[in-house]
C-alpha cells in the first residue's frame, strides 16, 4: 500500500509568471488564470494545468532567489526535470527559441541534453523513440 502519490513539482524562482509560460511552451499545459485582484507583479504562486485539469507543475516566488550554479559552485541544482523528445535536434531548436540556455556540461548529448530554464534550473531533454 502506498502512502501517497506524486501530485506535481513546484520550482522556486523570482518570476512565477515568466517560468510558468516557459514550461507551458514546452509541455502545452495551460497557465492557470490569476486569482481575483492578482497581477503578474503580485503573483507569488502559479500553476500549469494538464489536459485533465490537474496541476502538473507549480512556480513559487522567492525573495532574493539565487540561481543554481550547477554543476559547480555553491548552489547545487537541488532538483531537475526530464522531458522526452523524439528528436533532440528539433527539441533543442524550439527550446532555444523560447529562452532556454544549453548547459556547457553535456555528458551524453546523443542520449540526453541539459538546458537551463530562465530561472537557472537545469532540466533534461531525453531521447525517446516512443514519443
N, C-alpha and C positions, 0 to 999 in steps of 0.2 A: 504494500500500500504506500502511495506517495503522500507526502505531507502537503505539497503544493505543486503548482506548475508555473513555469516562467510566463509572466504576463507581457513584459516588454523591457527594453533597455532605455535608460534615461542618461543623457550626457550633460555634464556641466559645461557651461560656456558663458561668454559675455553678451551674446546676442541670440536669444532663442528663436527669434523670427528668421534671421538670416540662416541659421543652421537647420531649422525645420524646412525651409524652402529648398535648401541644398539637398537634403536627403529625400525630399518629395520628388525632386527631379530624378534621383537615382531609382527610387522604388515605385514611383507612380502613385503612392499613397497621398491622400489629401491632407492639407494642413487644417487643423480644427479652426473654427471661427473664434475670434476674440470673445471673451466674456463681455457682458454689457458694461460699457464705460471704459473698457480696456483698450489701449492703443499699442502700437509697436514699441513706443518708448516706455510704457509702463508694464509691458508683458514680462512676467517672471517665470512662467511655465507654459510650454506649448507642446501639443501632441500631434503626431501623424496618425491618421485613422485608416485602417485597411479596408478591403472590399466588404468585409462582414461588419463594418462599423465598430471594430475593436481598436483600442490603442495599440499601435505597433512600435512606436518609439516616442520618447519624450525628451524635452530640452529644458534645462533649468538654468536660469540666470544666476551667476555667482559674482558677487562684488569682488574686485581685484583678482579675477580669474587669471591663471597663468597657464600658458600653452605647454603641453608636454614637450620635452626635449628629446624624446626617444629617437634613436637607440642609445644615445649617450647623454650625459648631463644629469642634473639633479632632479628632474621631474620625469618619472617613467610614463609609459603610455597609459598605465592604470587599467585600461580595458581596450578592446578593439572589436570591430565587427567584420565579418566576412560576407561578401556578396558573391553569388555565382554569375558567371557570364559565359556565353557560348564562344565568343570571340574576344580575346583580351585586347587586341589592337583597336577594334571598333569601340569597345567599352572605354579604353583609355582616351581616345579622341573625345568622346562625349563627356567624360569626367573632367578633362582639362578645360573644355568649353564652359562648364558650369562653375568653375572655380576651384576644383581640386588641384593639388600640387603633388607631382610624383616624387616620392621619397628618394633620396640618394641611395639608401640601403635597399638593395633588391637581391635577396639571396637566391631565389629561384624564379626569375621572371618568365620562364617558359610555362610554369605551373600557376603562379600567382604573382600579383604585383601590388605594391604597397603605395598608398596615397595618403595625403593629409587633407582633412576637411578644412573649411575656413576658420575653425577654432583651433586647429592644430592636432586634432585627434587622428591617429593612424587608423586606417581601415584597409582591408584587402579585397581585391577583385580576383576571384579564384576561377581558373579554367574549369568549366563544367560542360561536358558533351551532351548532357541531358536537358539543358535549357533550350 
